[in-house]
Amino acid sequence: MVYDRDKKRMRRRHVLRFFAALALPALLLGSAIAAAEWAAPDPPARADAQQAAARQ
């Protein structure tokens, strides 16, 4: 490996780790929200919609 005089390689690694640390909680939160929405039961049908369908 070539000597990294300006420490650019180390700095790049730190930046990547920083963005990974930001992205991971965002992905987990998004997955949790999506799972909660997917698992939520459908809202009950309104009574007027059932009465309107019965009239037709």
N, CA, C and O atoms as a GROMACS GRO file, in nm:
protein
  224
    1MET      N    1   0.084  -0.117   0.000
    1MET     CA    2   0.000   0.000   0.000
    1MET      C    3   0.090   0.124   0.000
    1MET      O    4   0.193   0.128   0.066
    2VAL      N    5   0.048   0.223  -0.075
    2VAL     CA    6   0.125   0.346  -0.087
    2VAL      C    7   0.100   0.434   0.036
    2VAL      O    8  -0.011   0.438   0.089
    3TYR      N    9   0.205   0.501   0.080
    3TYR     CA   10   0.193   0.590   0.195
    3TYR      C   11   0.096   0.704   0.162
    3TYR      O   12   0.111   0.770   0.060
    4ASP      N   13   0.000   0.725   0.248
    4ASP     CA   14  -0.102   0.827   0.226
    4ASP      C   15  -0.064   0.952   0.304
    4ASP      O   16  -0.100   0.967   0.422
    5ARG      N   17   0.007   1.041   0.240
    5ARG     CA   18   0.061   1.158   0.308
    5ARG      C   19  -0.049   1.253   0.355
    5ARG      O   20  -0.040   1.307   0.466
    6ASP      N   21  -0.151   1.275   0.275
    6ASP     CA   22  -0.256   1.372   0.309
    6ASP      C   23  -0.368   1.310   0.392
    6ASP      O   24  -0.463   1.379   0.429
    7LYS      N   25  -0.358   1.183   0.419
    7LYS     CA   26  -0.460   1.112   0.497
    7LYS      C   27  -0.598   1.116   0.430
    7LYS      O   28  -0.701   1.111   0.496
    8LYS      N   29  -0.598   1.123   0.296
    8LYS     CA   30  -0.725   1.128   0.224
    8LYS      C   31  -0.801   0.997   0.237
    8LYS      O   32  -0.924   0.996   0.248
    9ARG      N   33  -0.728   0.888   0.236
    9ARG     CA   34  -0.794   0.759   0.244
    9ARG      C   35  -0.864   0.744   0.379
    9ARG      O   36  -0.976   0.694   0.387
   10MET      N   37  -0.797   0.787   0.485
   10MET     CA   38  -0.856   0.780   0.619
   10MET      C   39  -0.976   0.872   0.629
   10MET      O   40  -1.079   0.835   0.686
   11ARG      N   41  -0.965   0.992   0.574
   11ARG     CA   42  -1.074   1.089   0.579
   11ARG      C   43  -1.195   1.035   0.502
   11ARG      O   44  -1.309   1.048   0.547
   12ARG      N   45  -1.170   0.973   0.388
   12ARG     CA   46  -1.278   0.916   0.308
   12ARG      C   47  -1.348   0.805   0.385
   12ARG      O   48  -1.470   0.792   0.380
   13ARG      N   49  -1.272   0.726   0.456
   13ARG     CA   50  -1.330   0.618   0.535
   13ARG      C   51  -1.417   0.674   0.647
   13ARG      O   52  -1.524   0.621   0.676
   14HIS      N   53  -1.371   0.782   0.710
   14HIS     CA   54  -1.450   0.843   0.817
   14HIS      C   55  -1.581   0.901   0.762
   14HIS      O   56  -1.685   0.890   0.826
   15VAL      N   57  -1.575   0.962   0.645
   15VAL     CA   58  -1.696   1.018   0.583
   15VAL      C   59  -1.794   0.906   0.549
   15VAL      O   60  -1.914   0.919   0.573
   16LEU      N   61  -1.744   0.797   0.495
   16LEU     CA   62  -1.831   0.684   0.462
   16LEU      C   63  -1.895   0.625   0.587
   16LEU      O   64  -2.014   0.591   0.586
   17ARG      N   65  -1.819   0.612   0.692
   17ARG     CA   66  -1.875   0.559   0.817
   17ARG      C   67  -1.980   0.654   0.874
   17ARG      O   68  -2.080   0.609   0.930
   18PHE      N   69  -1.957   0.784   0.861
   18PHE     CA   70  -2.053   0.883   0.910
   18PHE      C   71  -2.185   0.870   0.835
   18PHE      O   72  -2.292   0.868   0.896
   19PHE      N   73  -2.179   0.863   0.701
   19PHE     CA   74  -2.302   0.852   0.623
   19PHE      C   75  -2.371   0.718   0.646
   19PHE      O   76  -2.494   0.711   0.645
   20ALA      N   77  -2.294   0.613   0.666
   20ALA     CA   78  -2.354   0.483   0.697
   20ALA      C   79  -2.424   0.489   0.832
   20ALA      O   80  -2.531   0.430   0.849
   21ALA      N   81  -2.365   0.559   0.927
   21ALA     CA   82  -2.427   0.573   1.058
   21ALA      C   83  -2.556   0.654   1.050
   21ALA      O   84  -2.648   0.631   1.128
   22LEU      N   85  -2.566   0.747   0.957
   22LEU     CA   86  -2.689   0.823   0.938
   22LEU      C   87  -2.794   0.742   0.862
   22LEU      O   88  -2.913   0.749   0.893
   23ALA      N   89  -2.750   0.665   0.765
   23ALA     CA   90  -2.844   0.593   0.678
   23ALA      C   91  -2.907   0.474   0.749
   23ALA      O   92  -3.024   0.444   0.724
   24LEU      N   93  -2.834   0.407   0.833
   24LEU     CA   94  -2.887   0.286   0.896
   24LEU      C   95  -3.011   0.313   0.981
   24LEU      O   96  -3.110   0.242   0.964
   25PRO      N   97  -3.011   0.410   1.072
   25PRO     CA   98  -3.135   0.436   1.147
   25PRO      C   99  -3.250   0.481   1.058
   25PRO      O  100  -3.366   0.448   1.086
   26ALA      N  101  -3.220   0.555   0.952
   26ALA     CA  102  -3.327   0.600   0.862
   26ALA      C  103  -3.391   0.480   0.792
   26ALA      O  104  -3.513   0.475   0.777
   27LEU      N  105  -3.310   0.385   0.750
   27LEU     CA  106  -3.364   0.264   0.686
   27LEU      C  107  -3.445   0.181   0.784
   27LEU      O  108  -3.551   0.130   0.749
   28LEU      N  109  -3.395   0.168   0.905
   28LEU     CA  110  -3.468   0.090   1.005
   28LEU      C  111  -3.601   0.156   1.040
   28LEU      O  112  -3.702   0.087   1.055
   29LEU      N  113  -3.601   0.287   1.053
   29LEU     CA  114  -3.725   0.358   1.084
   29LEU      C  115  -3.824   0.346   0.969
   29LEU      O  116  -3.943   0.324   0.992
   30GLY      N  117  -3.777   0.361   0.848
   30GLY     CA  118  -3.865   0.346   0.731
   30GLY      C  119  -3.923   0.206   0.723
   30GLY      O  120  -4.040   0.190   0.689
   31SER      N  121  -3.843   0.106   0.752
   31SER     CA  122  -3.892  -0.032   0.750
   31SER      C  123  -3.996  -0.055   0.860
   31SER      O  124  -4.095  -0.124   0.838
   32ALA      N  125  -3.973   0.002   0.976
   32ALA     CA  126  -4.067  -0.014   1.087
   32ALA      C  127  -4.200   0.053   1.055
   32ALA      O  128  -4.306  -0.001   1.085
   33ILE      N  129  -4.195   0.171   0.994
   33ILE     CA  130  -4.319   0.240   0.957
   33ILE      C  131  -4.394   0.161   0.850
   33ILE      O  132  -4.516   0.147   0.858
   34ALA      N  133  -4.322   0.111   0.752
   34ALA     CA  134  -4.386   0.033   0.645
   34ALA      C  135  -4.448  -0.094   0.702
   34ALA      O  136  -4.557  -0.133   0.661
   35ALA      N  137  -4.380  -0.160   0.793
   35ALA     CA  138  -4.434  -0.283   0.853
   35ALA      C  139  -4.558  -0.253   0.936
   35ALA      O  140  -4.653  -0.331   0.936
   36ALA      N  141  -4.558  -0.141   1.006
   36ALA     CA  142  -4.674  -0.105   1.087
   36ALA      C  143  -4.794  -0.073   0.998
   36ALA      O  144  -4.907  -0.109   1.031
   37GLU      N  145  -4.770  -0.004   0.887
   37GLU     CA  146  -4.880   0.026   0.795
   37GLU      C  147  -4.931  -0.101   0.728
   37GLU      O  148  -5.052  -0.115   0.707
   38TRP      N  149  -4.842  -0.192   0.696
   38TRP     CA  150  -4.882  -0.316   0.629
   38TRP      C  151  -4.963  -0.404   0.723
   38TRP      O  152  -5.057  -0.472   0.681
   39ALA      N  153  -4.927  -0.404   0.851
   39ALA     CA  154  -4.993  -0.492   0.947
   39ALA      C  155  -5.121  -0.432   1.003
   39ALA      O  156  -5.200  -0.504   1.065
   40ALA      N  157  -5.144  -0.304   0.983
   40ALA     CA  158  -5.264  -0.239   1.038
   40ALA      C  159  -5.388  -0.292   0.967
   40ALA      O  160  -5.388  -0.306   0.845
   41PRO      N  161  -5.493  -0.321   1.042
   41PRO     CA  162  -5.616  -0.369   0.978
   41PRO      C  163  -5.681  -0.257   0.897
   41PRO      O  164  -5.661  -0.138   0.924
   42ASP      N  165  -5.759  -0.296   0.798
   42ASP     CA  166  -5.830  -0.198   0.718
   42ASP      C  167  -5.934  -0.128   0.804
   42ASP      O  168  -5.994  -0.191   0.891
   43PRO      N  169  -5.957   0.000   0.780
   43PRO     CA  170  -6.060   0.070   0.858
   43PRO      C  171  -6.198   0.014   0.824
   43PRO      O  172  -6.221  -0.028   0.711
   44PRO      N  173  -6.289   0.013   0.920
   44PRO     CA  174  -6.422  -0.041   0.893
   44PRO      C  175  -6.495   0.043   0.789
   44PRO      O  176  -6.475   0.164   0.779
   45ALA      N  177  -6.580  -0.024   0.712
   45ALA     CA  178  -6.658   0.046   0.610
   45ALA      C  179  -6.760   0.136   0.678
   45ALA      O  180  -6.814   0.102   0.783
   46ARG      N  181  -6.786   0.249   0.617
   46ARG     CA  182  -6.883   0.342   0.675
   46ARG      C  183  -7.024   0.289   0.656
   46ARG      O  184  -7.053   0.219   0.558
   47ALA      N  185  -7.110   0.323   0.747
   47ALA     CA  186  -7.249   0.275   0.743
   47ALA      C  187  -7.322   0.332   0.622
   47ALA      O  188  -7.404   0.262   0.562
   48ASP      N  189  -7.293   0.459   0.582
   48ASP     CA  190  -7.364   0.515   0.466
   48ASP      C  191  -7.327   0.442   0.338
   48ASP      O  192  -7.411   0.426   0.250
   49ALA      N  193  -7.202   0.398   0.326
   49ALA     CA  194  -7.162   0.326   0.205
   49ALA      C  195  -7.237   0.194   0.195
   49ALA      O  196  -7.276   0.153   0.086
   50GLN      N  197  -7.258   0.128   0.306
   50GLN     CA  198  -7.332   0.002   0.304
   50GLN      C  199  -7.479   0.027   0.270
   50GLN      O  200  -7.539  -0.052   0.197
   51GLN      N  201  -7.537   0.134   0.323
   51GLN     CA  202  -7.677   0.164   0.294
   51GLN      C  203  -7.694   0.204   0.149
   51GLN      O  204  -7.794   0.167   0.087
   52ALA      N  205  -7.601   0.278   0.092
   52ALA     CA  206  -7.610   0.319  -0.048
   52ALA      C  207  -7.598   0.197  -0.139
   52ALA      O  208  -7.667   0.190  -0.241
   53ALA      N  209  -7.514   0.103  -0.103
   53ALA     CA  210  -7.500  -0.018  -0.183
   53ALA      C  211  -7.626  -0.103  -0.173
   53ALA      O  212  -7.663  -0.169  -0.270
   54ALA      N  213  -7.692  -0.102  -0.060
   54ALA     CA  214  -7.814  -0.181  -0.041
   54ALA      C  215  -7.929  -0.122  -0.123
   54ALA      O  216  -8.017  -0.196  -0.169
   55ARG      N  217  -7.930   0.010  -0.141
   55ARG     CA  218  -8.037   0.075  -0.218
   55ARG      C  219  -8.030   0.040  -0.365
   55ARG      O  220  -8.132   0.037  -0.433
   56GLN      N  221  -7.911   0.016  -0.416
   56GLN     CA  222  -7.898  -0.008  -0.560
   56GLN      C  223  -7.927  -0.147  -0.595
   56GLN      O  224  -7.920  -0.183  -0.712
   0.00000   0.00000   0.00000
